[in-house]
Amino acid sequence: MQTTATESPQAALKGTKRLFISLGLFSLFVNVLMLTGPLYMLQVYDRVLSSRSTATLVSLTLLIAGLYIIMGVLDYARGRIAARVGALIQTRLDPKVFEAGLNRALVSGERGRPWSGLRDLEAVQRFMASPVLFALFDIPWTPIFLFAIFTFHPYLGWLAVAGGIVLVGISLANQQMTKRSTSEATATAMVSDSFAETVRQQAEVVQGLGMQGAVLTRWQKNRNRALHANLVSADVVNQFSTMSKTLRFFLQSAMLGLGAWVVLRGEMSPGSMIAGSVLLGRALAPIEQLIGGWALVTRARQGWTSLETQLAKSPTAKKHLQLPVPKPRVELVGVTVVPPEQQRPSLRAVSLKLAPGQALGVIGPSASGKSTLARTLAGIWKPVQGSVRLDGADIEHYGSDLGGYIGYLPQDIALFDGTVAENIARLSVAPDPQKVVEAAKKAGAHEMILKLPDGYDTQLLVGGARLSGGQRQRIALARAMYNNPALVVLDEPNSNLDGEGGEALMHAIRAIKADGRIVVIMAHRPAAISECDLLLVLHEGVVQAFGPRDEVLREQVRNHATIALRPQDGGAQAAAPKAEAVNQ
Ligand SMILES: Nc1ncnc2c1ncn2[C@@H]1O[C@H](COP(=O)(O)OP(=O)(O)OP(=O)(O)O)[C@@H](O)[C@H]1O
């Protein structure tokens, strides 16, 4: 059976039909073999006891022992098959669900929201591996067992049918009453878990600002709601489970009682009386099992539906013809960008061209669109209008290869669980040591990394070294430089750097330029643009100026001086000559 990744839950079921048919066949044999118990009793009571033949008893017992062994093997086999179908579905859907989680996180508004994808999938897998699934396969046999009871005596048959109807009623009521509490328990547990995770990640802020009490109260609110919903659901399930169990016990005794009465009337043998009672137990067992495991069924069903919606919403990466490795030429043509889930563009009609070996500095006040431009250049946000071109091709046409051609250093740096080398190599399975060291050297981080406890093999995050903000930023810079990307985008690269780190950054920018590649630096601090040839000034998402750095700076200073010197009631003209003078 292929384990290739699929795009939807339905597609994940492809090819499993045969496995489900074999589950049905195994269940058929298991259920047929279940008849051996009642048949054995029938024989023992009606034949052995009356004939007093020990030989018949021994041979019957040996026969039934063999049949029970076969039944056990078949039951075990169907359990294995079902668990593997569950695992197969999970393996097939895992990549798509994981990707859907990533896509969802890219939509800013969704980033902090709890996401249930992987848990939904696990719920489906758990259900497939549970005996509750077999209750569904066994239920079709209930009418057959009931029919067998009818063959003993219609009275017994009717009693069994009545009992069955009451149990089905109980199971439907159970289903109805646990639906709401189960989904509430799932949703609130997710919210509280996700809050706990955020708090754990921000433990230092929580400690530093004395927020422990407040976060605990907030977390407990949802936690308790989940607990309450779980309790309600467990109580209901327990209540119905007990009802059904008691009813079944009673029915089995009632069956014996009714059977005895029928035997006394001479209308049935004593063996049928016992066999009828056992058959009744078998007929009702799947219903009882379903009632007990209903929470699992509901959760799996919710998970399946939720996966269908989530995966349908998550865009599928288009297949692209693989383009050649791009040369470092970048062009923005009328690029307008609206951040995800926002209405207003944060970048409007930006056009510019960058040639190999050029460094562009982007400046502007807070919220002027610098990070938006960085994300757009890195292909994270797509323009609603215009296009970003790398070596003449729209960056979208590079598909998933794009990341390899671009180096991106975001404002919020995240390193991953792994060694320094693995982090620099962007978590590739087999990092190329030469390329790792080359990137670190170009980023001016090599010496700093060598001083770490295990150098490039220093473990980061889980159980590993705690790095300073500057060290993290320098490793992230090396990661952006890995494999010599045609375009390197640095969003506030010097926010955490000291003098040495700042010098390393300048070294990195010079290295990119010397290689004839392109670097774009979003900057707040003037030091970061000292190596830039070009400067772009953004204001409220609009280009205010673009051109050679010194020209743009001069223009900016002139404008600034013009505004600063402009009399409140006068015009710019009056101050202009003075501004000129300022520039000279
Ligand atoms: N993740 C996001 N989701 C939605 N809107 C965003 C997001 N990031 C930024 N914006 C919006 O885009 C606009 C431009 O923000 P951007 O981060 O690009 O500015 P910036 O110039 O980088 O600011 P700063 O210098 O403070 O980092 C802002 O109005 C902001 O509300």
PDBQT file of the ligand as one rigid body, heavy atoms in Angstrom, charges set to zero:
ROOT
HETATM    1  N1  LIG A 601       1.548  40.351  10.111  1.00  0.00    +0.000 N 
HETATM    2  C1  LIG A 601       0.776  41.374   9.748  1.00  0.00    +0.000 A 
HETATM    3  N2  LIG A 601      -0.529  41.175   9.544  1.00  0.00    +0.000 NA
HETATM    4  C2  LIG A 601      -1.325  42.161   9.175  1.00  0.00    +0.000 A 
HETATM    5  N3  LIG A 601      -0.918  43.412   8.982  1.00  0.00    +0.000 NA
HETATM    6  C3  LIG A 601       0.365  43.680   9.168  1.00  0.00    +0.000 A 
HETATM    7  C4  LIG A 601       1.277  42.674   9.565  1.00  0.00    +0.000 A 
HETATM    8  N4  LIG A 601       2.482  43.227   9.660  1.00  0.00    +0.000 NA
HETATM    9  C5  LIG A 601       2.343  44.522   9.355  1.00  0.00    +0.000 A 
HETATM   10  N5  LIG A 601       1.060  44.793   9.056  1.00  0.00    +0.000 N 
HETATM   11  C6  LIG A 601       0.525  46.099   8.685  1.00  0.00    +0.000 C 
HETATM   12  O1  LIG A 601       1.279  46.615   7.617  1.00  0.00    +0.000 OA
HETATM   13  C7  LIG A 601       1.599  47.973   7.829  1.00  0.00    +0.000 C 
HETATM   14  C8  LIG A 601       3.093  48.159   7.599  1.00  0.00    +0.000 C 
HETATM   15  O2  LIG A 601       3.789  47.441   8.598  1.00  0.00    +0.000 OA
HETATM   16  P1  LIG A 601       5.292  47.017   8.419  1.00  0.00    +0.000 P 
HETATM   17  O3  LIG A 601       5.587  46.010   9.485  1.00  0.00    +0.000 OA
HETATM   18  O4  LIG A 601       5.534  46.638   7.014  1.00  0.00    +0.000 OA
HETATM   19  O5  LIG A 601       6.029  48.399   8.749  1.00  0.00    +0.000 OA
HETATM   20  P2  LIG A 601       7.531  48.667   9.115  1.00  0.00    +0.000 P 
HETATM   21  O6  LIG A 601       7.904  49.852   8.306  1.00  0.00    +0.000 OA
HETATM   22  O7  LIG A 601       8.358  47.445   8.939  1.00  0.00    +0.000 OA
HETATM   23  O8  LIG A 601       7.418  49.029  10.641  1.00  0.00    +0.000 OA
HETATM   24  P3  LIG A 601       8.533  48.878  11.788  1.00  0.00    +0.000 P 
HETATM   25  O9  LIG A 601       9.652  49.793  11.436  1.00  0.00    +0.000 OA
HETATM   26  O10 LIG A 601       7.803  49.311  13.009  1.00  0.00    +0.000 OA
HETATM   27  O11 LIG A 601       8.935  47.454  11.809  1.00  0.00    +0.000 OA
HETATM   28  C9  LIG A 601       1.179  48.316   9.254  1.00  0.00    +0.000 C 
HETATM   29  O12 LIG A 601       0.104  49.204   9.165  1.00  0.00    +0.000 OA
HETATM   30  C10 LIG A 601       0.728  47.031   9.862  1.00  0.00    +0.000 C 
HETATM   31  O13 LIG A 601      -0.508  47.197  10.506  1.00  0.00    +0.000 OA
ENDROOT
TORSDOF 0
